[in-house]
Amino acid sequence: MFDVFRDVLLNPLSWQYGVLLNRFSDLTNLKQCLTALGYTNLLPQTTHPESQSHTTPIPLQCFIHRDPVRIPTQGHHPGWLKQYYLLNAASLLPVLTLDVKEGENVLDLCAAPGGKSLAILQTATPGLLHCNELDKHRHDWLLKTLESYFPPTLRHLLSVTHLDGRSIGSVRPGAYDKVLVDAPCSNDRSWLYTPDTHQGEMWLKERTQLPLLQKELLCSALAAVRPGGVVVYSTCTMSRAENQSVVEAVLASYPGVELLDLEQQLIDSLSDHFYFAHPSAGQLVIPQKGKTWGPMYVSRLRRIY
Ligand code: SAM
């Protein structure tokens, strides 16, 4: 299985791309064009997105192709909203697991470049979406993403900061209904391309420090969520040390927190497209030939008190 995974990641020409539609933009003809090109919807569309009531969840519209075709990215034009965002479709799993409801206060702790913030806004209209990113350059990139996809009339729902995510739990304790920790990780796709040089050595050193940073970010998220609220932890690595070991260590040390399974209905609805492994504390999407989505690890925790 690991050989297949490595072969897929070492062959970018085999990678598939998801096309996440932007419900705030003019989508005239786009769905028909994608369908004509052989794209299908990742998720079953039970209700028409334009006829949503206030309470029904908005179906995420992500189009995928069984072949590694890629449509062009759209350029940034001030005042115009982009119609779609290209992404690894497995990166929608943390957002679908977070399951944001209308009016909830949400924190995206490590948000740049903004793919998951954007996906959250496709599934519901939160009361507040606080997007945070430590790195200044990436924070500016995040601002640009939000500006490109989200209408000015709704921007009062967004708050964007560049703080160290490890401090937010103590600055805003219990302030959010849901928190996403899409943690900095050793990113298996980039890692396999790291040249065997000084940069590679630096990455190796940083990599050993990641589990501590990830635990601190997850603890901060648990402090930031209200009792009864949900935290989703995700990475795009298959490293056990950065996935289930982080979650298990935090569960052992942080009082009043329980591990929740991901919804079986969600896993079932994605199983035709994603290859799931079932590690001890969460779910892991592993890239396979013809199903190159992932890697993506997701775990769901609830703060009890
Ligand atoms: N969620 C993003 C998306 O879907 O587009 C990707 C997030 S990326 C996996 C992790 C991000 O965490 C990086 O942009 C990194 O700069 C940021 N980061 C690293 N350390 C951080 C910290 N201490 N606090 C907040 N963000 C941090």
Boltz pocket constraint, residues with backbone or C-beta under 6 A from the ligand:
constraints:
  - pocket:
      binder: B
      contacts: [[A, 91], [A, 109], [A, 110], [A, 111], [A, 112], [A, 113], [A, 114], [A, 115], [A, 116], [A, 117], [A, 132], [A, 133], [A, 134], [A, 135], [A, 138], [A, 163], [A, 164], [A, 165], [A, 166], [A, 182], [A, 183], [A, 184], [A, 185]]
      max_distance: 6.0
